[in-house]
Amino acid sequence: MQLTGMLWGGKLLDLVEFPRSEVLGAEASVDEIKGLIAKHGSVFVKPAFKGGVGKKGKSGLLGRVDNITDALKEKERLYFATHEVGFIKAKADGVTFEGGVPADYEVYFSISESTVYRAPTMTITHHGGVDIEELEKDKIMEVPFDPLTGLKAFHVSNALTELGAPPAIISPLVQNLPKLWDLYNNYGMLQLELNPIRMQNVKGRYIPVACDFKCAFDQDDPAWKRLHLPSHLFASDYSEFEQEINQLRTYQGQSDVFVINDQGTITAPTFGGGANAMVTELLGDYATISSDFGGNPPYAKMNDISRITFKHWLEQSNVLFIIGGKANNTDIYETFRAIGDGVKSYFQTHGPVPIFVVVGRGGPNLIRGMAYLRDILDSLGLPYRFFGHDSAMSEVINYVHKINKWMLEGGGKEEIKSKLKI
């Protein structure tokens, strides 16, 4: 669950009174845009994407204008812009108009959970405004801190002093950056990033002004619901599938989905963030969706997820790939029972489809869950292959590629059709 951009990010920053750029949405009138240009001298026109889609500036998806004619031209160009980063393809739905902020310095700041330090960690540099990974290590400070006491002024001061930041910008950052810990900690965030924070010189004194915003929420922490954000913000697109799945967000069990290729041939309900990253990368364009349905979803929720997923993707798929790591607390029996019943219900409603089922999973009640799923697949006449927790996930994915190729080129689809008498 990610949120990017200043349209909604600005509203969150206002909760902790952190200075930010002035922003108008796509519904802004001509007079309002004119007023913003007159006040700031120029405005940035940015496409509004759902989810975290980076590197927009490098792709030319950013306009800077100083008159209303050019502003409206940029609005027309960017309103429905398409942006691709790796396997992610996103379509904008609207734009924002953001007042220009003249500045002598740009600062990068983020708070995130660190697996290295096992603690929340502040990352900061006064060489912001660029991709953080492009900077040399000695220009960045990573500072872990105790979550019980939070981010303090001395954390910021010591880090900037060690980086050799200009003294004039240290004091205003020390006064304002600790406010962001309240935003991060009080509303269930996993990551909070401002890049850039532009240091605006106002009558000889620097003021930090946030000019871009990104955050990620922990869906299992109900604190994010205090913000009363509309659920459509967390769907990456307006596809019917994503919107239906999005309605299933609850305190228990994840339901994060992203359509990769609407012409794909492998549908992979995935469990766990690590599995999701590997599966999405290695399946590539063959995958219909990227998903994470972990978090020990109860039967009813997993059955709803299965019903919606199969309704949209099963008919075009060659392989149904149920994959995840070795779970600690997810009841595999309940998960597999829900998925098996979902496949059976689909066949009863829509008729049989020629698919090969591949499963890779570990965790509590695994054998019982596999036995239930096996009985369902046997009764439907579908071929399958199960892998346990001791199988390397990469090898299981390679096996799925072989099955998909056999289905596409080796007559597998026709063989299964014949068996199912389709």
C-alpha positions as CSV (number, residue, x, y, z in Angstrom):
1,M,0.0,0.0,0.0
2,Q,1.9,3.0,-1.3
3,L,1.1,6.7,-1.6
4,T,3.1,9.1,-3.8
5,G,2.9,12.7,-4.8
6,M,2.1,15.9,-3.0
7,L,-1.7,15.9,-3.7
8,W,-2.3,13.5,-0.8
9,G,1.2,13.7,0.7
10,G,0.6,17.4,1.4
11,K,-2.5,16.6,3.4
12,L,-0.4,14.1,5.5
13,L,2.4,16.6,6.0
14,D,-0.1,19.2,7.2
15,L,-1.0,16.8,10.1
16,V,2.4,17.4,11.6
17,E,2.8,21.0,10.3
18,F,5.8,20.2,8.1
19,P,6.3,23.0,5.5
20,R,5.4,21.9,2.0
21,S,5.0,23.2,-1.6
22,E,1.6,24.5,-2.6
23,V,-0.4,22.0,-4.7
24,L,-3.5,22.1,-6.8
25,G,-5.3,19.1,-8.3
26,A,-6.4,18.4,-11.8
27,E,-9.8,20.0,-11.1
28,A,-8.1,23.4,-10.5
29,S,-9.6,26.3,-12.5
30,V,-7.7,28.5,-14.9
31,D,-7.9,31.4,-12.4
32,E,-6.5,29.2,-9.6
33,I,-3.6,28.0,-11.8
34,K,-2.9,31.6,-12.9
35,G,-2.8,32.6,-9.2
36,L,-0.4,29.8,-8.4
37,I,1.9,30.9,-11.2
38,A,1.7,34.6,-10.1
39,K,2.6,33.7,-6.5
40,H,5.5,31.4,-7.2
41,G,6.8,32.5,-10.6
42,S,6.5,29.0,-12.1
43,V,4.7,25.7,-11.5
44,F,5.6,22.1,-12.0
45,V,3.0,20.0,-13.8
46,K,3.2,16.3,-12.8
47,P,1.1,13.2,-13.7
48,A,-0.7,11.6,-10.8
49,F,0.1,7.9,-10.7
50,K,-1.3,5.4,-8.2
51,G,1.3,3.4,-6.2
52,G,5.0,4.0,-6.2
53,V,6.2,4.7,-9.7
54,G,9.6,6.4,-9.8
55,K,11.9,8.1,-12.3
56,K,9.2,10.3,-13.8
57,G,11.5,13.3,-14.4
58,K,14.1,11.2,-16.3
59,S,11.3,10.0,-18.6
60,G,10.2,13.5,-19.5
61,L,7.0,13.2,-17.4
62,L,7.5,16.5,-15.7
63,G,6.6,20.0,-17.0
64,R,7.8,23.3,-15.7
65,V,5.8,26.4,-16.9
66,D,5.5,30.0,-16.2
67,N,2.3,30.9,-18.0
68,I,-1.3,29.5,-18.2
69,T,-1.1,28.5,-21.9
70,D,1.9,26.2,-21.4
71,A,0.3,24.9,-18.1
72,L,-2.8,23.8,-20.0
73,K,-0.7,22.2,-22.8
74,E,1.3,20.2,-20.2
75,K,-2.0,19.2,-18.5
76,E,-3.2,17.8,-21.8
77,R,0.1,16.0,-22.4
78,L,0.4,14.4,-19.0
79,Y,-3.1,13.7,-17.9
80,F,-3.2,10.2,-19.2
81,A,0.5,9.6,-19.6
82,T,1.9,6.1,-19.5
83,H,5.1,5.3,-17.6
84,E,7.1,2.1,-17.6
85,V,9.8,1.1,-15.1
86,G,11.0,-2.5,-15.4
87,F,8.0,-4.7,-15.4
88,I,5.8,-2.0,-14.0
89,K,3.5,-0.2,-16.4
90,A,1.4,2.6,-15.0
91,K,-1.2,5.0,-16.4
92,A,-1.7,8.4,-14.9
93,D,-5.2,9.7,-14.0
94,G,-4.9,13.4,-13.7
95,V,-2.1,15.9,-12.9
96,T,-1.0,18.1,-10.1
97,F,0.2,21.7,-10.3
98,E,2.9,22.4,-7.7
99,G,4.3,25.9,-7.0
100,G,8.0,26.3,-7.7
101,V,10.2,26.6,-4.7
102,P,13.6,28.4,-5.3
103,A,16.3,26.8,-3.2
104,D,20.1,26.8,-2.7
105,Y,20.1,23.2,-1.3
106,E,18.1,20.1,-1.7
107,V,17.8,17.4,1.1
108,Y,16.9,13.7,0.9
109,F,15.2,12.3,4.0
110,S,13.6,9.0,4.7
111,I,12.5,6.7,7.6
112,S,12.2,3.0,7.0
113,E,12.4,-0.3,8.8
114,S,16.0,-1.6,8.5
115,T,16.6,-5.4,8.3
116,V,20.3,-4.7,8.9
117,Y,19.8,-2.7,12.2
118,R,16.5,-4.3,13.2
119,A,15.3,-0.8,14.0
120,P,13.7,2.2,12.3
121,T,16.4,4.0,10.4
122,M,16.8,7.6,9.2
123,T,18.6,8.1,5.9
124,I,19.6,11.7,5.1
125,T,21.9,13.7,2.8
126,H,22.1,17.3,1.8
127,H,22.8,16.1,-1.8
128,G,19.2,15.4,-2.5
129,G,17.0,15.8,-5.6
130,V,18.6,12.7,-7.2
131,D,18.3,9.0,-7.0
132,I,19.8,8.1,-3.7
133,E,21.5,5.0,-5.1
134,E,23.5,7.3,-7.4
135,L,25.3,9.0,-4.5
136,E,28.6,7.9,-3.1
137,K,28.3,6.2,0.3
138,D,30.3,9.0,2.2
139,K,27.6,11.5,1.2
140,I,24.8,9.6,2.9
141,M,24.1,8.9,6.6
142,E,22.0,6.0,7.8
143,V,21.1,6.4,11.5
144,P,19.2,3.7,13.4
145,F,17.3,4.8,16.5
146,D,15.2,3.4,19.3
147,P,11.5,3.2,18.3
148,L,10.5,3.8,21.9
149,T,12.1,7.2,22.1
150,G,11.7,8.0,18.4
151,L,13.7,10.3,16.1
152,K,15.3,13.1,18.1
153,A,16.9,16.4,17.1
154,F,20.3,15.2,18.0
155,H,20.0,12.3,15.5
156,V,19.5,14.9,12.7
157,S,22.1,17.3,14.0
158,N,24.9,14.7,14.4
159,A,24.2,13.2,11.0
160,L,24.3,16.5,9.1
161,T,27.3,17.7,11.0
162,E,29.2,14.5,10.2
163,L,28.2,14.9,6.5
164,G,29.6,18.4,6.5
165,A,26.3,20.1,5.7
166,P,26.3,23.9,5.6
167,P,25.6,25.1,9.2
168,A,22.8,27.4,7.9
169,I,20.6,24.5,6.9
170,I,21.2,22.3,10.0
171,S,19.2,24.3,12.5
172,P,15.9,24.5,10.5
173,L,16.2,20.7,9.6
174,V,16.8,19.9,13.3
175,Q,13.6,21.8,14.2
176,N,11.4,20.2,11.5
177,L,12.5,16.7,10.6
178,P,11.7,15.0,13.9
179,K,8.0,15.9,13.2
180,L,8.1,13.3,10.5
181,W,8.6,10.5,13.1
182,D,5.1,11.4,14.5
183,L,3.6,11.0,11.0
184,Y,5.5,7.7,10.4
185,N,4.8,6.2,13.8
186,N,1.2,7.3,14.4
187,Y,-0.3,6.1,11.1
188,G,1.2,2.6,10.5
189,M,3.9,3.5,8.0
190,L,6.7,1.2,6.8
191,Q,8.5,3.9,4.8
192,L,8.4,7.7,4.6
193,E,10.5,9.5,2.0
194,L,10.8,13.2,1.1
195,N,13.0,13.9,-2.0
196,P,13.6,16.7,-2.4
197,I,13.2,18.9,0.6
198,R,14.2,22.2,-0.9
199,M,15.8,24.7,1.5
200,Q,14.2,28.0,0.7
201,N,15.9,31.2,1.7
202,V,13.3,33.5,3.3
203,K,14.7,36.8,4.5
204,G,18.1,35.3,5.2
205,R,16.7,32.2,7.0
206,Y,16.3,28.8,5.5
207,I,13.0,26.9,5.6
208,P,12.7,23.3,4.6
209,V,9.9,22.8,2.0
210,A,8.8,19.3,1.1
211,C,8.4,19.1,-2.7
212,D,7.8,15.4,-3.2
213,F,6.3,12.7,-1.0
214,K,6.3,8.9,-0.9
215,C,5.1,6.5,1.9
216,A,4.2,2.9,2.3
217,F,1.7,1.6,4.9
218,D,1.7,-1.6,6.8
219,Q,-1.7,-3.1,5.9
220,D,-1.6,-5.3,9.0
221,D,-1.4,-2.2,11.3
222,P,-4.9,-0.6,11.5
223,A,-3.4,2.8,12.4
224,W,-3.4,3.8,8.7
225,K,-7.2,3.8,8.8
226,R,-7.1,6.9,11.1
227,L,-6.2,8.9,7.9
228,H,-9.5,8.0,6.3
229,L,-7.9,7.8,2.9
230,P,-10.1,6.6,0.0
231,S,-9.4,3.0,-0.9
232,H,-9.1,3.7,-4.6
233,L,-5.7,5.4,-3.9
234,F,-4.1,2.0,-3.3
235,A,-5.2,0.4,-6.5
236,S,-2.4,0.8,-9.2
237,D,-5.0,1.2,-12.0
238,Y,-8.7,1.3,-12.5
239,S,-9.0,-2.2,-13.8
240,E,-12.1,-4.1,-12.6
241,F,-9.9,-6.8,-11.1
242,E,-7.8,-4.5,-8.9
243,Q,-10.9,-2.6,-7.8
244,E,-12.6,-5.8,-6.7
245,I,-9.6,-7.1,-4.8
246,N,-9.1,-3.7,-3.2
247,Q,-12.5,-4.0,-1.5
248,L,-11.2,-7.0,0.5
249,R,-8.7,-5.0,2.5
250,T,-9.1,-6.0,6.2
251,Y,-7.0,-6.0,9.3
252,Q,-6.1,-9.7,8.6
253,G,-4.5,-11.0,5.5
254,Q,-3.1,-9.0,2.6
255,S,-4.7,-8.3,-0.7
256,D,-2.2,-6.4,-2.8
257,V,-2.4,-6.9,-6.5
258,F,-1.0,-5.3,-9.7
259,V,-1.8,-6.3,-13.3
260,I,1.5,-7.0,-15.1
261,N,0.2,-8.3,-18.4
262,D,-3.4,-8.6,-19.3
263,Q,-2.3,-11.1,-22.1
264,G,-0.2,-13.2,-19.7
265,T,-0.4,-17.0,-19.4
266,I,0.7,-17.7,-15.8
267,T,-1.5,-16.6,-12.9
268,A,0.4,-16.7,-9.7
269,P,-1.4,-16.1,-6.3
270,T,1.7,-15.3,-4.3
271,F,2.2,-15.3,-0.5
272,G,4.9,-13.1,1.1
273,G,6.9,-10.0,0.0
274,G,10.1,-12.0,-0.8
275,A,8.2,-14.5,-2.9
276,N,6.3,-11.7,-4.7
277,A,9.6,-9.9,-5.6
278,M,11.2,-13.1,-7.0
279,V,8.1,-14.4,-8.8
280,T,7.4,-11.0,-10.4
281,E,10.9,-10.7,-11.7
282,L,11.5,-14.2,-12.9
283,L,8.0,-14.7,-14.5
284,G,8.3,-11.4,-16.4
285,D,5.6,-10.8,-19.0
286,Y,4.3,-14.3,-18.8
287,A,2.6,-13.4,-15.5
288,T,-0.9,-11.9,-15.5
289,I,-0.6,-10.3,-12.0
290,S,1.8,-9.5,-9.3
291,S,0.3,-10.3,-5.9
292,D,0.8,-10.7,-2.1
293,F,-2.0,-12.6,-0.3
294,G,0.0,-13.5,2.8
295,G,-0.7,-12.5,6.4
296,N,-2.8,-15.6,7.3
297,P,-6.0,-14.7,5.5
298,P,-9.1,-16.4,6.9
299,Y,-11.0,-18.9,4.7
300,A,-13.7,-16.5,3.6
301,K,-11.3,-13.8,2.5
302,M,-9.1,-16.2,0.6
303,N,-12.1,-17.8,-1.1
304,D,-13.3,-14.3,-2.2
305,I,-9.8,-13.5,-3.5
306,S,-9.7,-16.8,-5.4
307,R,-13.1,-16.3,-6.9
308,I,-12.3,-12.8,-8.2
309,T,-8.8,-13.8,-9.4
310,F,-10.1,-16.9,-11.3
311,K,-13.0,-15.0,-12.8
312,H,-10.6,-12.6,-14.4
313,W,-7.6,-14.7,-15.3
314,L,-8.1,-18.5,-15.2
315,E,-9.6,-18.8,-18.7
316,Q,-6.5,-17.3,-20.4
317,S,-4.0,-19.0,-18.2
318,N,-1.9,-22.1,-18.9
319,V,-0.5,-22.4,-15.4
320,L,-2.1,-21.7,-12.0
321,F,1.0,-21.1,-9.8
322,I,0.4,-21.1,-6.1
323,I,3.7,-20.0,-4.5
324,G,5.1,-18.7,-1.2
325,G,7.9,-19.2,1.3
326,K,7.8,-21.2,4.4
327,A,5.1,-19.6,6.5
328,N,5.4,-19.0,10.3
329,N,1.8,-18.4,11.2
330,T,-0.3,-18.8,8.0
331,D,-2.6,-21.8,8.2
332,I,-1.8,-23.5,4.8
333,Y,-4.8,-25.8,5.1
334,E,-7.2,-22.9,5.3
335,T,-5.5,-21.2,2.4
336,F,-5.4,-24.2,0.1
337,R,-9.0,-25.2,1.1
338,A,-10.1,-21.7,0.0
339,I,-8.2,-21.9,-3.3
340,G,-9.3,-25.4,-4.1
341,D,-12.9,-24.6,-3.5
342,G,-12.4,-21.5,-5.7
343,V,-11.2,-23.6,-8.6
344,K,-14.0,-26.1,-8.1
345,S,-16.6,-23.3,-8.0
346,Y,-15.1,-21.8,-11.2
347,F,-15.5,-25.1,-13.0
348,Q,-19.0,-25.5,-11.8
349,T,-20.0,-22.0,-12.9
350,H,-18.0,-21.4,-16.1
351,G,-17.1,-24.9,-17.2
352,P,-13.6,-26.6,-17.3
353,V,-10.5,-24.9,-18.5
354,P,-7.2,-26.6,-19.5
355,I,-4.7,-25.5,-16.8
356,F,-1.7,-27.1,-15.1
357,V,-1.5,-26.4,-11.4
358,V,1.9,-25.9,-9.7
359,V,2.2,-25.4,-5.9
360,G,5.3,-24.4,-3.9
361,R,4.7,-23.7,-0.2
362,G,5.7,-24.5,3.4
363,G,4.2,-23.9,6.8
364,P,1.6,-25.1,9.3
365,N,-0.8,-27.8,8.2
366,L,1.0,-28.0,4.8
367,I,0.4,-31.8,4.2
368,R,-3.3,-31.5,5.2
369,G,-3.7,-28.5,2.9
370,M,-1.9,-30.2,0.0
371,A,-4.1,-33.4,0.5
372,Y,-7.3,-31.3,0.3
373,L,-6.1,-29.4,-2.8
374,R,-4.9,-32.7,-4.4
375,D,-8.4,-34.3,-3.9
376,I,-10.0,-31.3,-5.6
377,L,-7.7,-31.3,-8.6
378,D,-8.1,-35.1,-9.0
379,S,-11.8,-34.8,-9.0
380,L,-11.6,-32.1,-11.7
381,G,-9.1,-34.1,-13.8
382,L,-6.4,-31.4,-13.7
383,P,-2.7,-32.2,-13.8
384,Y,-0.6,-30.8,-11.0
385,R,2.8,-30.8,-9.3
386,F,3.4,-29.9,-5.6
387,F,6.7,-28.7,-4.1
388,G,7.5,-28.5,-0.4
389,H,9.4,-26.0,1.6
390,D,12.7,-27.8,0.9
391,S,12.5,-26.9,-2.8
392,A,14.4,-23.8,-4.1
393,M,11.8,-21.2,-5.2
394,S,13.9,-20.3,-8.3
395,E,13.9,-24.0,-9.4
396,V,10.1,-24.2,-8.9
397,I,9.7,-21.0,-11.1
398,N,11.9,-22.6,-13.8
399,Y,9.6,-25.6,-13.7
400,V,6.6,-23.4,-14.2
401,H,8.3,-21.8,-17.3
402,K,8.8,-25.3,-18.7
403,I,5.2,-26.2,-18.2
404,N,4.1,-23.0,-19.7
405,K,6.2,-23.6,-22.8
406,W,4.8,-27.2,-23.0
407,M,1.3,-25.8,-22.9
408,L,2.1,-23.2,-25.5
409,E,4.3,-25.1,-27.9
410,G,4.3,-28.8,-26.9
411,G,0.7,-29.7,-27.2
412,G,0.0,-29.6,-23.5
413,K,-3.1,-27.5,-23.7
414,E,-4.6,-29.9,-26.3
415,E,-3.7,-32.9,-24.2
416,I,-5.5,-31.5,-21.2
417,K,-8.5,-30.5,-23.3
418,S,-8.8,-34.0,-24.5
419,K,-8.6,-35.4,-21.0
420,L,-11.3,-32.9,-19.8
421,K,-13.3,-33.6,-23.0
422,I,-13.5,-29.9,-23.8
